[in-house]
Amino acid sequence: MALLEIEDLVMAYSGKAQPVLSVPRFSLEAGKQVAVKGPSGCGKTTFLHLIAGIVAASAGRISLGDTVVTDLGEAARDRFRARNIGYVFQSFHLMRDFTCLENVELGMSFGAKLDRDFAKSLLERVGLAERIGYRASELSIGQQQRVALARALANRPRLVLADEPTGSLDQETGERAIGLLREMCEENGASLLVVSHDLSIVDRFERKIDFRELNEALSRSEEAAR
Ligand SMILES: Nc1ncnc2c1ncn2[C@@H]1O[C@H](COP(=O)(O)OP(=O)(O)OP(=O)(O)O)[C@@H](O)[C@H]1O
């Protein structure tokens, strides 16, 4: 059964006549993983923001399990995201003066109840057992990204969304991070949707989608530009 289902999703940013995104259909099964590739500006981040409920769609339907995310108001979407979705940002978005453990626990505070042992086990899982008390600002870039991966799993999400999760890392560190993210999603039964322009990352996934084919608004604007 599909965990995530999207129908006739349209997004036009306020004040803009033309939609930047128009996706007729997309689905992701529970526990499955998919990579979406596409060049800069094709709408990948917008797609993830819509699924996470960070922005509201102009039209269409997004459902996650039994919840129709597009029917929710902003506060309800925020609450739903905190309880059901893990998000990995390209630039991590860690609290620099908070410790690794505090950063992971922050991922729990609005979602699952605070579970320090689970937070510690996630940091151990990403190889940071020795750094639990370090501030984020005292970590290398690769270590910061591993804290961000642990935080994304902290609320035991059903879905993890990752936006260019290796964009700030060198090739080898990036490949290791994505391998770790995939393993952790599998271990925790979470579905994973990764967007990236990096083909060496995308090509590792069994299911991969070119966002230019999914997003009909792009082909329309390209036609109009001809
Ligand atoms: N807040 C906004 N207001 C108006 N237009 C926006 C806004 N955010 C994004 N856009 C436009 O939407 C389009 C898609 O942007 P988006 O960030 O989703 O692309 P992307 O594929 O993630 O790009 P990148 O890989 O460079 O991050 C772009 O043309 C961008 O200018």
The ligand as an SDF file (V2000), in Angstrom:
LIG
                    3D

 31 33  0  0  0  0  0  0  0  0999 V2000
    9.6300   31.5140   -2.2310 N   0  0  0  0  0  0  0  0  0  0  0  0
    9.6310   31.5380   -3.5690 C   0  0  0  0  0  0  0  0  0  0  0  0
    8.9700   32.5250   -4.2310 N   0  0  0  0  0  0  0  0  0  0  0  0
    8.9400   32.5580   -5.5780 C   0  0  0  0  0  0  0  0  0  0  0  0
    9.5310   31.6380   -6.3770 N   0  0  0  0  0  0  0  0  0  0  0  0
   10.2090   30.6400   -5.7770 C   0  0  0  0  0  0  0  0  0  0  0  0
   10.3000   30.5360   -4.3410 C   0  0  0  0  0  0  0  0  0  0  0  0
   11.0250   29.4340   -4.0430 N   0  0  0  0  0  0  0  0  0  0  0  0
   11.3840   28.8870   -5.2310 C   0  0  0  0  0  0  0  0  0  0  0  0
   10.9010   29.5900   -6.2730 N   0  0  0  0  0  0  0  0  0  0  0  0
   11.0630   29.2990   -7.7020 C   0  0  0  0  0  0  0  0  0  0  0  0
   10.6330   27.9610   -7.9290 O   0  0  0  0  0  0  0  0  0  0  0  0
   11.4690   27.3090   -8.8730 C   0  0  0  0  0  0  0  0  0  0  0  0
   11.9300   25.9980   -8.2910 C   0  0  0  0  0  0  0  0  0  0  0  0
   12.7700   26.2490   -7.1700 O   0  0  0  0  0  0  0  0  0  0  0  0
   13.3000   25.0540   -6.2350 P   0  0  0  0  0  0  0  0  0  0  0  0
   14.1090   25.6570   -5.1450 O   0  0  0  0  0  0  0  0  0  0  0  0
   12.1550   24.2010   -5.8760 O   0  0  0  0  0  0  0  0  0  0  0  0
   14.2420   24.2680   -7.2800 O   0  0  0  0  0  0  0  0  0  0  0  0
   15.3510   23.1480   -7.0280 P   0  0  0  0  0  0  0  0  0  0  0  0
   15.1970   22.1500   -8.1170 O   0  0  0  0  0  0  0  0  0  0  0  0
   15.2760   22.6430   -5.6340 O   0  0  0  0  0  0  0  0  0  0  0  0
   16.6950   23.9790   -7.2170 O   0  0  0  0  0  0  0  0  0  0  0  0
   18.1250   23.7910   -6.4920 P   0  0  0  0  0  0  0  0  0  0  0  0
   18.6170   22.4250   -6.8800 O   0  0  0  0  0  0  0  0  0  0  0  0
   18.9410   24.8950   -7.0960 O   0  0  0  0  0  0  0  0  0  0  0  0
   17.9220   23.9610   -5.0180 O   0  0  0  0  0  0  0  0  0  0  0  0
   12.6150   28.2820   -9.2020 C   0  0  0  0  0  0  0  0  0  0  0  0
   12.3560   28.8370  -10.4590 O   0  0  0  0  0  0  0  0  0  0  0  0
   12.5290   29.3280   -8.1200 C   0  0  0  0  0  0  0  0  0  0  0  0
   12.8610   30.6090   -8.6160 O   0  0  0  0  0  0  0  0  0  0  0  0
  1  2  1  0
  2  3  1  0
  2  7  2  0
  3  4  2  0
  4  5  1  0
  5  6  2  0
  6  7  1  0
  6 10  1  0
  7  8  1  0
  8  9  2  0
  9 10  1  0
 10 11  1  0
 11 12  1  0
 11 30  1  0
 12 13  1  0
 13 14  1  0
 13 28  1  0
 14 15  1  0
 15 16  1  0
 16 17  2  0
 16 18  1  0
 16 19  1  0
 19 20  1  0
 20 21  2  0
 20 22  1  0
 20 23  1  0
 23 24  1  0
 24 25  2  0
 24 26  1  0
 24 27  1  0
 28 29  1  0
 28 30  1  0
 30 31  1  0
M  END
$$$$
